[in-house]
Amino acid sequence: MSGRAWEFGDNISTDLIAPGRYFHLRSNLPELTKHVLEDARPEFASQVKPGDFIAAGENFGLGSSREHAPRIIKLAGVRVVMAKSFARIFFRNCINIGLPVVICDTRMIDDGDGVEVDLERGEVRNTTKNLQIEFTPLPEIMTKILRDGGLVEHIKKHGGFKLE
């Protein structure tokens, strides 16, 4: 996977991702997507391209557990969200909807840098700076869920989970 990086700082909340004043659009995700991250970077929604990446700091996705936040990031065309750390519920919501998330040191990724991500090998390559960043790959079950397009599609394909 390769694309362009959009740099964000620390503590990007779900309210910055999906502004609460557009709550009335929650049943119209394409329209809500037009406002994704506009309070953090007003130009993001209109300039993000399919295949782009988010490179953020600490605690990305903190705040309420709005499932709309990762959904509209994915609908905007973002291929992977990379951050130094994620809020726990946001991280899991991303996996559940099929949006890959990578925990890595994003300090070597600047706005506009070309980026390639190999989820299975645990590598982020900054092609602009010719740098490689390693990360711990996701557990196999999360990789399978992502490959299937999210948790709902995974369950449709493989059936329910068995607890033993």
Wavefront OBJ file of the C-alpha trace (Angstrom):
o trace
v 0.000 0.000 0.000
v 1.393 3.394 -0.896
v 0.130 6.960 -0.737
v 0.658 10.450 0.679
v 0.855 11.249 4.389
v -1.302 13.775 6.211
v 0.345 14.825 9.465
v -1.706 15.349 12.625
v -0.573 16.030 16.182
v -1.447 14.527 19.531
v -4.902 14.058 21.050
v -7.017 14.165 17.901
v -10.434 13.419 19.376
v -13.437 11.801 17.784
v -15.071 15.245 18.007
v -12.281 16.645 15.822
v -12.700 13.718 13.426
v -16.520 13.845 13.281
v -17.583 17.270 14.613
v -20.567 17.062 16.940
v -22.313 19.969 15.253
v -22.913 17.619 12.298
v -24.569 14.993 14.493
v -27.684 15.318 12.361
v -25.707 13.808 9.440
v -24.937 10.542 11.243
v -27.412 8.688 9.007
v -25.863 10.243 5.890
v -22.218 9.180 6.076
v -21.232 10.467 2.611
v -22.382 13.944 3.661
v -20.709 13.667 7.078
v -17.486 12.614 5.317
v -17.346 16.073 3.725
v -16.561 17.374 7.239
v -14.035 14.745 8.363
v -11.250 16.298 10.447
v -12.248 19.836 9.400
v -11.671 21.218 12.900
v -8.148 19.793 12.987
v -7.259 20.649 9.356
v -9.933 22.549 7.415
v -8.508 21.525 4.026
v -8.333 17.793 4.780
v -11.833 16.724 3.688
v -11.634 18.485 0.338
v -8.021 17.536 -0.469
v -7.579 13.989 0.835
v -7.229 11.459 -1.978
v -8.077 7.751 -2.006
v -5.025 5.866 -0.799
v -3.687 8.626 1.458
v -2.482 7.929 4.983
v -2.874 9.684 8.320
v 0.293 10.002 10.433
v -0.607 11.216 13.913
v 0.883 11.562 17.360
v -0.259 10.205 20.690
v -3.798 9.195 21.653
v -5.480 9.405 18.244
v -9.247 8.933 18.480
v -9.736 9.807 22.139
v -13.127 10.867 23.432
v -16.487 9.352 22.740
v -16.765 5.964 21.087
v -18.402 7.358 17.931
v -18.201 4.655 15.339
v -18.799 7.378 12.764
v -15.270 8.720 13.266
v -13.346 5.788 11.758
v -16.110 5.187 9.200
v -15.810 8.660 7.676
v -12.007 8.452 7.682
v -12.333 5.266 5.652
v -15.022 6.756 3.388
v -12.724 9.722 2.720
v -10.302 7.235 1.150
v -7.666 6.982 3.886
v -5.954 3.638 3.515
v -4.174 3.393 6.903
v -4.087 5.461 10.086
v -0.662 5.484 11.737
v -0.138 6.966 15.190
v 2.192 6.741 18.154
v -0.818 5.513 20.155
v -4.582 5.177 19.823
v -7.535 5.410 22.143
v -8.546 1.797 22.807
v -12.152 1.959 21.569
v -11.200 3.939 18.447
v -8.499 1.383 17.617
v -10.946 -1.500 17.869
v -13.656 0.379 15.947
v -11.163 0.825 13.102
v -10.435 -2.895 12.948
v -14.149 -3.706 13.154
v -14.969 -1.532 10.128
v -11.926 -2.668 8.136
v -9.695 0.420 8.487
v -6.080 -0.617 9.174
v -4.344 1.062 12.103
v -0.623 0.980 12.826
v 1.076 1.888 16.079
v 4.495 3.273 15.184
v 6.844 6.203 15.647
v 5.444 8.773 13.225
v 8.027 11.491 13.988
v 9.885 10.646 10.763
v 6.801 11.212 8.598
v 5.989 14.754 7.534
v 3.003 16.178 5.745
v 3.009 15.178 2.085
v 5.663 12.473 2.399
v 5.213 9.378 0.276
v 4.523 6.342 2.434
v 4.296 2.598 1.884
v 2.916 0.263 4.551
v 3.311 -3.488 4.756
v 0.916 -4.627 7.477
v 2.065 -8.228 7.544
v 5.799 -7.489 7.679
v 5.369 -4.613 10.138
v 7.065 -1.967 8.018
v 6.344 1.636 7.151
v 8.599 3.078 4.482
v 8.877 6.820 4.018
v 9.705 6.916 0.305
v 10.338 10.673 0.356
v 13.100 10.397 2.972
v 14.129 6.815 2.203
v 13.503 5.751 5.811
v 12.007 2.602 7.243
v 9.982 2.406 10.454
v 9.259 -0.975 11.989
v 6.166 -1.772 14.023
v 4.678 -4.817 15.685
v 2.280 -6.401 13.207
v -1.337 -6.801 14.256
v -2.448 -10.149 15.696
v -3.480 -12.674 13.064
v -7.206 -12.437 13.869
v -7.166 -8.656 13.350
v -5.353 -9.081 10.051
v -8.006 -11.590 8.957
v -10.806 -9.197 9.971
v -9.165 -6.398 7.970
v -8.611 -8.664 4.971
v -12.297 -9.636 5.042
v -13.379 -5.972 5.063
v -14.314 -5.656 8.736
v -15.910 -7.680 11.512
v -19.381 -8.007 9.964
v -17.970 -9.353 6.701
v -15.576 -11.604 8.625
v -18.453 -13.162 10.573
v -20.524 -13.563 7.394
v -17.600 -15.371 5.780
v -16.445 -17.521 8.690
v -19.411 -17.690 11.049
v -19.421 -16.672 14.701
v -16.538 -16.914 17.124
v -16.236 -19.992 19.308
v -15.326 -19.481 22.927
v -13.530 -22.401 24.492
l 1 2 3 4 5 6 7 8 9 10 11 12 13 14 15 16 17 18 19 20 21 22 23 24 25 26 27 28 29 30 31 32 33 34 35 36 37 38 39 40 41 42 43 44 45 46 47 48 49 50 51 52 53 54 55 56 57 58 59 60 61 62 63 64 65 66 67 68 69 70 71 72 73 74 75 76 77 78 79 80 81 82 83 84 85 86 87 88 89 90 91 92 93 94 95 96 97 98 99 100 101 102 103 104 105 106 107 108 109 110 111 112 113 114 115 116 117 118 119 120 121 122 123 124 125 126 127 128 129 130 131 132 133 134 135 136 137 138 139 140 141 142 143 144 145 146 147 148 149 150 151 152 153 154 155 156 157 158 159 160 161 162 163 164
